[in-house]
Amino acid sequence: GNLIMVTSSLPGEGKSFTSINLALSIAAELDNSVLLVDADVARPSLMRMLGLPASSPGLLDLVQDDTKELSSVLLKTNVEKLSILPSGTPHPRATELLASDAMVKLLEEMSARYPDRIIVFDSPPLLITTESRVLATHMGQIVMVVEAARTPRSAVTEALGTIEGTAEVIGMVLNKAQGFGTGGYGG
């Protein structure tokens, strides 16, 4: 349950923004540390969004080389309980790497190493690549980001169909919604 994947149906819905904010929010809690993983290996954006060097070794390097230690590629941040795992060196067979036994072993290690660690994966959109569908099979929770007034209902339904039965909990975030009412709680 400590593996959380943040995804969307289509690009541009705000999944990376949501991933970063979810990780920061959890890191602000007293009892948890957070590892934010850039699992959008085809189009990584977390490093750029956070102003960090884009060419850092990371997830794909760990999956390709089981002698590489997780701690050797983690990046510390100025938020005490937040670390980042970059996507790593691009690979033409990224989907196969993410579906490999080496990936399953890495996920088990990441999940079990620190019992208080929540691991948030920023993954690709479900309808664009197969990497996110492969990742979903290993997650305890999935957060689906939907852009208000833009994402077609059919895209959301199709995307949810691709991950049906994969995670214990699937939640949704409505992103970029315009304000309703005059302020306050529902007022």
Phi, psi and chi 1 to 4 in degrees:
 res  aa     phi    psi   chi1   chi2   chi3   chi4
   1 GLY       -  -11.2      -      -      -      -
   2 ASN   -88.8    5.7   66.2  -19.9      -      -
   3 LEU  -101.8  115.2  -59.3  176.1      -      -
   4 ILE  -120.2  124.3  -56.2  171.2      -      -
   5 MET  -103.8  130.4 -179.3  174.8   97.3      -
   6 VAL  -107.6  124.0  179.7      -      -      -
   7 THR  -142.7 -176.6 -169.9      -      -      -
   8 SER  -151.9  176.7   60.3      -      -      -
   9 SER   -78.1  -46.9  -57.1      -      -      -
  10 LEU  -130.2  162.6  -56.2  166.2      -      -
  11 PRO   -66.4  153.8  -13.0   22.7      -      -
  12 GLY    84.5    8.8      -      -      -      -
  13 GLU   -86.8  -11.5  -65.5 -173.8   77.0      -
  14 GLY   103.7   24.0      -      -      -      -
  15 LYS   -68.0  -37.9   64.5  171.6 -174.2   56.2
  16 SER   -68.8  -42.0  -64.0      -      -      -
  17 PHE   -59.1  -44.3  178.1   78.6      -      -
  18 THR   -65.8  -40.5  -58.6      -      -      -
  19 SER   -59.2  -47.4  -62.3      -      -      -
  20 ILE   -62.3  -46.4  -68.5  167.7      -      -
  21 ASN   -67.8  -36.1  -78.2  -67.8      -      -
  22 LEU   -64.0  -45.5  176.5   61.6      -      -
  23 ALA   -62.1  -44.4      -      -      -      -
  24 LEU   -63.5  -40.2  -73.2  168.5      -      -
  25 SER   -64.2  -44.2  175.9      -      -      -
  26 ILE   -68.0  -38.8  -65.2  169.8      -      -
  27 ALA   -64.0  -24.2      -      -      -      -
  28 ALA   -77.8  -13.2      -      -      -      -
  29 GLU   -73.8  158.2  -64.6  176.1    6.3      -
  30 LEU   -72.2  -34.4  -68.3  176.1      -      -
  31 ASP   -99.7   -1.7  -61.1  -29.9      -      -
  32 ASN  -128.7  146.7  -65.1  -54.4      -      -
  33 SER  -110.0  161.9   63.0      -      -      -
  34 VAL  -132.6  138.9 -178.7      -      -      -
  35 LEU  -114.9  118.0  174.1   57.9      -      -
  36 LEU   -99.1  119.6  177.7   58.3      -      -
  37 VAL  -109.8  126.5  179.8      -      -      -
  38 ASP   -85.9   91.3 -166.1  -15.7      -      -
  39 ALA   -95.5    5.5      -      -      -      -
  40 ASP   -84.8   74.4 -169.0  -13.2      -      -
  41 VAL   -70.0  -21.9  -64.6      -      -      -
  42 ALA   -79.1  -36.9      -      -      -      -
  43 ARG  -137.8   67.0  -68.7 -175.4   56.9 -158.9
  44 PRO   -64.0  137.6   20.4  -26.3      -      -
  45 SER  -133.6  -13.9   62.5      -      -      -
  46 LEU   -58.4  -44.1  -72.6 -178.4      -      -
  47 MET   -61.6  -44.8  -58.4  -61.0  -77.9      -
  48 ARG   -64.0  -44.2  177.6 -175.5   46.8   77.5
  49 MET   -63.3  -31.4  -69.4  175.4   76.7      -
  50 LEU   -94.2    1.5  -64.3  169.9      -      -
  51 GLY    71.0   31.4      -      -      -      -
  52 LEU  -108.5  160.3  -62.9  169.1      -      -
  53 PRO   -61.7  130.7   -2.1    4.1      -      -
  54 ALA   -77.0  -21.2      -      -      -      -
  55 SER   -97.4   42.6   60.9      -      -      -
  56 SER   -91.2  143.3  -58.6      -      -      -
  57 PRO   -63.6  154.9   10.6  -12.8      -      -
  58 GLY  -168.9 -136.7      -      -      -      -
  59 LEU   -52.6  -54.8  178.7   62.4      -      -
  60 LEU   -64.2  -32.2  -70.3  178.1      -      -
  61 ASP   -66.3  -39.3  -58.7  -72.7      -      -
  62 LEU   -66.2  -39.2  -70.5  171.1      -      -
  63 VAL   -69.9  -36.7  175.7      -      -      -
  64 GLN   -74.7  -29.8  -69.7  178.8   79.5      -
  65 ASP  -129.6   98.9 -179.1   -0.2      -      -
  66 ASP   -73.3   -3.4   63.6   -2.0      -      -
  67 THR   -86.2  -15.0   63.7      -      -      -
  68 LYS   -76.2  132.8 -158.4  175.6  -96.9  -49.2
  69 GLU   -85.7  139.2  -75.1  -68.8  -37.6      -
  70 LEU   -54.3  -43.9  175.2   60.9      -      -
  71 SER   -62.7  -22.5   59.7      -      -      -
  72 SER   -76.3  -15.8   71.0      -      -      -
  73 VAL  -116.2   -3.6  -64.8      -      -      -
  74 LEU   -71.9  141.1  -70.6 -177.8      -      -
  75 LEU  -107.8  128.6  -59.0  175.8      -      -
  76 LYS   -78.9  153.6  -61.3  -69.4 -177.7 -166.3
  77 THR  -122.9  176.7   67.3      -      -      -
  78 ASN   -79.7   -0.7   61.4   -8.6      -      -
  79 VAL   -95.0  116.5  176.6      -      -      -
  80 GLU   -51.1  -42.2 -177.5 -177.7  -17.2      -
  81 LYS  -103.8   26.6  -64.2 -171.8  -64.2  179.9
  82 LEU  -126.8  124.0  174.9   64.2      -      -
  83 SER  -120.9  158.9  -62.5      -      -      -
  84 ILE  -125.8  138.0  -62.9  173.7      -      -
  85 LEU  -113.0  107.4  176.8   59.7      -      -
  86 PRO   -63.9  167.6  -16.4   27.9      -      -
  87 SER   -68.8  -30.5   61.3      -      -      -
  88 GLY    94.6 -166.3      -      -      -      -
  89 THR   -71.6  124.5  -52.2      -      -      -
  90 PRO   -56.0  146.7  -22.4   31.9      -      -
  91 HIS  -140.7  135.5 -166.1  -81.4      -      -
  92 PRO   -66.8  -18.8   19.5  -28.1      -      -
  93 ARG  -114.7   45.8  -64.1  178.8   50.9 -171.7
  94 ALA   -59.5  -40.6      -      -      -      -
  95 THR   -60.0  -44.8  -59.0      -      -      -
  96 GLU   -63.6  -38.3  -70.2   86.5  -10.8      -
  97 LEU   -64.1  -43.1  -72.9  173.2      -      -
  98 LEU   -69.4  -21.9  -65.3  178.9      -      -
  99 ALA   -94.5   -0.6      -      -      -      -
 100 SER   -77.6  164.3   70.3      -      -      -
 101 ASP   -62.4  -32.6  -70.8  -20.1      -      -
 102 ALA   -62.6  -37.8      -      -      -      -
 103 MET   -67.6  -43.6  179.9   64.9  174.5      -
 104 VAL   -59.4  -43.7  172.3      -      -      -
 105 LYS   -62.3  -43.5 -177.8  179.6  167.5 -171.3
 106 LEU   -63.1  -43.7  176.1   62.4      -      -
 107 LEU   -62.3  -41.2  -70.9  171.9      -      -
 108 GLU   -62.2  -43.5  -71.7  171.5   -3.8      -
 109 GLU   -62.7  -46.7  176.1 -168.5  -15.3      -
 110 MET   -61.5  -41.0  -70.1  166.4   65.1      -
 111 SER   -70.8  -37.0  177.2      -      -      -
 112 ALA   -91.9  -21.2      -      -      -      -
 113 ARG   -59.6  -46.1 -177.7  176.9  -77.8 -169.5
 114 TYR  -126.2  113.6  -59.4  104.7      -      -
 115 PRO   -64.8  -21.3   17.1  -23.9      -      -
 116 ASP   -95.5    5.9   68.6  -27.4      -      -
 117 ARG   -92.1  129.1  179.6 -176.5  -83.2  168.3
 118 ILE  -100.9  133.5  -54.3  -63.1      -      -
 119 ILE  -114.0  117.5  -54.9  159.3      -      -
 120 VAL  -106.6  123.0  177.4      -      -      -
 121 PHE  -105.1  120.6  -68.6   82.3      -      -
 122 ASP   -86.3  107.5  177.9   35.5      -      -
 123 SER  -109.6  166.5   82.8      -      -      -
 124 PRO   -67.6  163.6  -11.7   22.2      -      -
 125 PRO   -62.6  143.0  -20.9   31.3      -      -
 126 LEU   -65.1  -33.1  -72.1  162.4      -      -
 127 LEU   -91.5    0.9  -61.3 -179.6      -      -
 128 ILE  -104.3  -41.3  -57.9  -59.9      -      -
 129 THR  -131.8  167.4   70.0      -      -      -
 130 THR   -93.4  -11.4   55.0      -      -      -
 131 GLU   -56.5  -42.6  -75.2   98.8  -11.7      -
 132 SER   -66.5  -35.1   52.8      -      -      -
 133 ARG   -66.6  -37.6  -67.4  178.0 -137.9  161.9
 134 VAL   -65.9  -46.9  169.0      -      -      -
 135 LEU   -59.9  -39.2  -91.3  175.7      -      -
 136 ALA   -57.1  -30.7      -      -      -      -
 137 THR   -68.0  -15.1   62.3      -      -      -
 138 HIS  -106.0   -2.4  -55.6  -64.1      -      -
 139 MET   -91.8  150.5  -62.0  -66.3  127.9      -
 140 GLY   -88.2  -29.4      -      -      -      -
 141 GLN  -141.6  146.5  -58.1  176.1   56.0      -
 142 ILE  -129.7  131.8  -62.2  173.1      -      -
 143 VAL  -109.8  120.6  176.0      -      -      -
 144 MET  -102.4  120.1  175.6   87.3  164.7      -
 145 VAL   -93.7  130.2  178.3      -      -      -
 146 VAL  -125.2  127.9  177.5      -      -      -
 147 GLU   -83.3  122.7 -175.9  175.6  -13.8      -
 148 ALA   -60.0  139.4      -      -      -      -
 149 ALA    62.0   11.8      -      -      -      -
 150 ARG  -129.2  -47.0  179.9  178.2  158.6 -102.7
 151 THR   -74.2  121.8  -51.9      -      -      -
 152 PRO   -65.7  143.7  -14.1   24.1      -      -
 153 ARG   -55.7  -38.0 -179.0 -176.0  -61.9 -107.4
 154 SER   -62.8  -36.1   59.8      -      -      -
 155 ALA   -67.4  -41.0      -      -      -      -
 156 VAL   -64.0  -45.5  174.5      -      -      -
 157 THR   -62.3  -44.4  -57.8      -      -      -
 158 GLU   -63.8  -44.1 -176.5 -178.6  -10.6      -
 159 ALA   -62.4  -45.1      -      -      -      -
 160 LEU   -62.5  -33.7  -72.3  171.8      -      -
 161 GLY   -64.1  -30.3      -      -      -      -
 162 THR   -73.4  -19.1   67.2      -      -      -
 163 ILE  -116.6   10.1   56.9  172.0      -      -
 164 GLU   -57.7  130.3 -169.6  173.6  -29.9      -
 165 GLY    79.7    9.9      -      -      -      -
 166 THR   -93.8  -33.5   58.4      -      -      -
 167 ALA  -126.6  156.2      -      -      -      -
 168 GLU   -66.0  -38.6  -62.9  170.0   20.1      -
 169 VAL  -131.3  129.2  178.3      -      -      -
 170 ILE  -122.9  117.0  -61.5  177.0      -      -
 171 GLY  -113.0  163.9      -      -      -      -
 172 MET  -128.4  144.8  -61.3 -174.4   78.3      -
 173 VAL  -121.1  125.4  171.6      -      -      -
 174 LEU   -90.0  114.6 -175.6   62.9      -      -
 175 ASN  -106.9  150.4 -165.9   30.3      -      -
 176 LYS    63.9   29.2  -57.4 -179.4 -173.8  177.5
 177 ALA   -76.1  141.3      -      -      -      -
 178 GLN   -78.5  152.2  -61.7  -60.4  -47.4      -
 179 GLY   -61.4  147.7      -      -      -      -
 180 PHE  -118.3  141.1  -61.5  101.3      -      -
 181 GLY    76.4 -165.7      -      -      -      -
 182 THR  -106.4    7.7   58.2      -      -      -
 183 GLY   123.3  176.5      -      -      -      -
 184 GLY    74.8 -165.8      -      -      -      -
 185 TYR   -85.7   95.4  -70.2   99.5      -      -
 186 GLY    69.9    9.7      -      -      -      -
 187 GLY   -92.2      -      -      -      -      -
